[in-house]
Amino acid sequence: MRAYPILALALLAGACASTSETYPSRTATEQLLVSRAADRAVEGLTLPIPSGSRVFVDDAYFRAETASYAVSAIRAALSDAGYALVSSKTEADAVFELRAGALSLEQMRRVFGLPEMRVPINDSFNVVSVPELSIYSRRDRVGVAEFSGFLYEPKTGAPLGAVVPMTGEFRIRSHKLLMIVAWGQQSIDPGQRDPGDSWREF
């Protein structure tokens, strides 16, 4: 009989032990897609001011998931282009105010056969899931980034120019044959750019 209290105590102690896990809003692959798209979008970025000018990058209105990485990529591109980055507007020859048109994911799936479906089975709208029955399927996951912005003189607020939308894409494509054999590849798509320089003057 003495064994029962000991066993109950052991079970209680075991029940109190647990492991918690956190799950980010995006997987590592999704984060990679968006980050690489941001890198592609800012390639060749130039501003309508002389090289060597001091620039303050204003990201106060740049609101998007993974915005910090995108802003850093923009700052790196400006540094590579020969501009001096400063930490305040008072030190700057020009303020570059950023905005995000897109910084997210797109997905597309093509199926040769029957795709996964949810079928209602009664008047109460209860559904049953029917698994995919395909000979071949292809999945595209695409990170899309689009940025733009404008420049102004920090003391007077006078406009200095604007940067046309910069767009970049990064794609991962995967294939599946007979729902068993899977393979994939990565490809970089630079997206669409307007011809010529990446800026226009007022």
Beta strands, then each sheet from edge to edge (+ up, - down):
strand 1: 54-58
strand 2: 84-85
strand 3: 94-114
strand 4: 117-120
strand 5: 127-130
strand 6: 133-152
strand 7: 159-177
strand 8: 181-189
strand 9: 199-200
sheet 1: 2+ 1+ 3+ 6- 7+ 8-
sheet 2: 2+ 1+ 3+ 6- 7+ 9-
sheet 3: 4+ 5-
end
